[in-house]
Amino acid sequence: MPSKPTKQHAKPVVKTIMSLDPGKTAGYAIWRVHVDVTKTLTSKDVLKSGTINEHPEDKSKVFESLYHTVITLMQLVDEYNPSVLVVENVMSSPMKSKVARIYLSGVYLWAALYSTMKGLEFTEIAPTSLKKRLTGSGKASKVDVIKEVNEQLGMELKNKDNNEADALALGLVYLKETY
């Protein structure tokens, strides 16, 4: 009598993604999740999150400062090797100053180019769309976004952590809608 075939369990697929809120203070989050397992995302799925704050006192050093921000982001990508880079699309956002425009544009364009160079999936989410998909209102305040991120991930970000919260929100929305 032939033996019964054994049921083989597929290995879970683990994805690492990086979510990025570009700007003078760039927020980032590195996520590692099992994409074939239906579960609630928590702070345990976040390997690392934070901000890169390279504000020069001397405005003539803005490009040097932007360079250091980009180098830090490259190191994060190289260390964690994400397969996806989710970025807040700030290109249509009103720019407050020349320096803000340089940072927003520089970090955003770096993300698009480096994704291509590294063979990463590059995904953009507009700020209003991000707020709507996370909180239900496209006009949600920074405080509303932080509150929702804290609730969904079980974190305790403070109101000053809005760039980090935006990066976490990008990852939350992307992961919930994609996997």
C-alpha positions in Angstrom: 0.0 0.0 0.0 1.5 3.4 -1.0 2.1 5.8 1.8 0.1 9.0 2.1 1.7 12.0 0.7 2.7 14.4 3.5 1.4 17.9 3.4 4.3 20.3 2.9 4.1 23.6 4.5 5.3 26.5 2.4 7.9 28.7 4.1 6.5 32.1 5.0 7.5 34.8 2.7 9.3 37.6 4.6 9.5 41.0 3.0 11.5 44.0 4.2 10.3 47.4 3.1 11.5 50.9 3.8 9.1 53.8 4.1 10.3 57.3 3.8 9.0 60.8 4.5 11.4 63.1 2.6 12.3 66.6 3.8 14.7 68.6 5.9 14.0 66.2 8.7 13.5 62.9 6.8 11.4 60.2 8.6 12.1 56.6 7.9 10.9 53.2 9.0 12.2 49.7 8.2 9.7 46.9 8.3 10.0 43.1 8.2 6.8 41.2 7.8 5.5 37.8 6.9 3.4 38.6 3.9 1.4 35.4 3.7 0.2 35.6 7.3 -2.9 37.6 8.0 -2.2 39.5 11.2 -2.3 42.9 12.7 0.8 44.9 12.3 2.5 46.0 15.5 5.7 47.8 16.5 7.4 44.4 16.5 7.2 44.5 12.7 9.2 47.7 12.7 13.0 46.9 12.8 14.0 50.5 13.0 12.4 53.9 12.7 13.5 57.5 13.3 14.5 60.7 11.7 17.6 62.1 10.0 18.0 65.7 11.0 20.8 67.4 9.1 20.0 71.1 9.4 23.0 73.3 8.8 23.4 76.5 10.7 25.1 78.0 7.6 22.6 78.1 4.7 25.5 77.8 2.2 26.1 74.2 3.6 22.6 72.9 2.5 24.0 70.6 -0.2 26.6 69.2 2.1 23.8 68.6 4.6 21.6 67.0 2.0 24.6 64.8 1.0 24.8 63.5 4.6 21.1 62.7 4.7 21.3 60.8 1.5 24.4 58.8 2.7 22.5 57.9 5.8 19.6 56.7 3.8 21.9 54.7 1.5 23.4 53.0 4.5 20.0 52.0 5.8 19.0 50.5 2.4 22.3 48.7 2.2 22.1 47.4 5.8 18.4 46.2 5.7 18.1 45.4 2.0 14.5 46.2 1.5 12.7 45.0 -1.7 10.3 48.0 -1.6 10.7 51.7 -1.0 7.5 53.5 -0.2 7.9 57.3 -0.3 5.5 60.2 0.4 5.1 62.0 -2.9 5.9 65.5 -2.0 6.6 66.8 -5.5 3.2 68.5 -5.7 3.3 69.9 -2.2 3.7 73.6 -1.8 7.3 74.5 -0.8 7.8 76.8 2.1 11.3 77.9 1.2 14.2 77.4 -1.2 16.0 75.2 1.4 12.8 73.1 2.0 12.5 72.7 -1.8 16.1 71.5 -2.0 15.6 68.9 0.7 12.2 67.6 -0.4 13.2 67.4 -4.0 16.7 66.0 -3.3 15.6 63.2 -1.0 12.6 62.3 -3.1 14.7 62.1 -6.3 17.4 60.2 -4.5 14.8 57.6 -3.5 13.5 57.2 -7.0 17.0 56.9 -8.6 18.4 54.6 -5.9 15.4 52.3 -6.1 16.0 52.0 -9.8 19.8 51.4 -9.3 19.1 48.7 -6.6 16.2 47.0 -8.4 13.7 48.0 -5.6 10.0 48.5 -6.2 9.3 52.2 -5.8 5.9 53.2 -4.6 4.6 56.7 -3.9 1.7 57.8 -1.8 0.5 61.4 -1.9 0.1 63.2 1.5 -3.7 63.7 1.3 -4.2 60.1 0.1 -2.0 58.8 3.0 -4.1 60.7 5.6 -7.4 59.5 4.0 -6.3 55.9 3.9 -4.9 55.9 7.4 -7.4 58.1 9.3 -10.5 58.3 7.0 -9.9 62.0 6.4 -7.6 63.5 3.8 -7.5 66.7 6.0 -6.2 64.9 9.1 -3.8 66.9 11.2 -0.3 65.8 12.1 -1.6 65.0 15.6 -4.3 62.8 14.1 -1.7 60.9 12.1 0.5 60.4 15.1 -2.5 59.2 17.2 -3.5 56.7 14.6 0.0 55.3 14.2 0.3 55.0 17.9 -3.0 53.2 18.2 -2.4 50.8 15.3 1.2 49.9 16.2 1.0 50.2 20.0 3.6 52.9 20.1 4.1 56.1 22.0 5.3 58.7 19.5 5.2 62.3 20.7 3.8 65.2 18.6 7.3 66.3 17.7 7.9 62.9 16.0 5.6 63.8 13.0 8.2 62.9 10.3 8.8 59.5 11.9 5.0 59.0 12.2 4.5 59.8 8.5 7.1 57.2 7.6 5.4 54.7 9.8 2.0 55.6 8.3 3.3 55.1 4.8 4.4 51.6 5.7 1.2 50.8 7.5 -1.0 51.9 4.5 1.3 50.1 2.0 1.5 46.8 3.9 -2.3 46.7 4.7 -3.3 47.4 1.2 -0.7 45.2 -0.6 -0.4 42.0 1.5 
